[in-house]
């Protein structure tokens, strides 16, 4: 599954990401894509590990890509990976965040 969300966050912890930018986050949990992504990283001499637990023996289950569409072509401006446990935690936090946002009066 690929989930796409435009960056429209009021609070901004990262100075390189602005709320008015054309950047987009893609959360990809397709096992074939993630495996190919990891193999491509290995071919370039990079060992991809989970950003949350940094455990090198755990295989990645999902990747989060930051796409930069400022030049007309979607290019990856950065990525992070999640192992199965950390991805489950992320899904739970995203669900609770969605419930909280939906319960706030407009």
N, C-alpha and C positions, 0 to 999 in steps of 0.2 A: 504494500500500500504506500502511496506517496501522498503526503499531506503538505499543502502549500499554505503559507500565511504571510501576507504582506506585513512589513514592519510598521506598525502604527502604535507604538508604545509611548505612553506619556512619560514614564520614568526611563531614563537612559543612562545605564551604567557604563557603556562603552562609548568613548568619544568618537570612534570612527564610524559608528552607525547612527544616522540621524533619522528622526521620524519622517522627514520629508524626502528621504532617499528612494531610489527605485530598486532597492535591494529586497530580496525575498528569501524566506527560509523554506527549505524543503526537508521534511522528515521522511526518510525512505527506510522502510523495514522489510523490503522484498529480499529474501535470502539470496536469490541469484545475483541481484545487483550488488548487495553488500559483499558477497564473496568475490565477485569480479573487482569491486573497488579495492578490497584488501589485497588481492593478487596484483593489481596495478600498482598499488603503493609499494609492495615488496619488490616489484621489478624496478622501481625507482630508488630502491635502497632504504625505504621507510617502513618501520614496523608500526602499524596502527594499533593502538590500545584504547581501551575505554577511557573517556575523559573524566568519568566520575570516580572510578575506583583505581584506575591506572594499573590493573592487574594484567601482565603481559601474556599469561596463559589462557585467559578467557577469550573465546572468539567473539567478534563483534556481531551484534544482532540488528543494529540499525545505525544509520549515519544521518547527520544533520548537515545540510549544505547551505552555505550562504551564497546566493546568486547575486551578481552585480549586473544589472541590465542598463547601465548608463550609456554604453556605446552601441546599443541596438541589438547586441547578441548576448544571451545569457551566459555568463562565465562564472565559474566557481571562484569565489573570493576567499573561501575557507571552508573547513569541514571539521566535524568532531564525530567520534563513534561512541556507541554504547553497547555494553555486553547485555546479556539477557536480563540479569537481575536489575541492573541500573536502568534498562529500558522499561521494565515493568514499573519501577519507581517513578520514572519520568511520566509514563502514561497515567499513573495514579494522580500525580501532581497536576497534570494537564486537565484531567477530569474534574478534580476538585476546584481548580481555578475556573473552569467553564461553568460549573455549578454556582460558584460564588458570583461570577459576572452576571449570570442569568438571573440571580436572585436580587440583584441590586435594582432599586427603582430607577427608572429612566429620567 
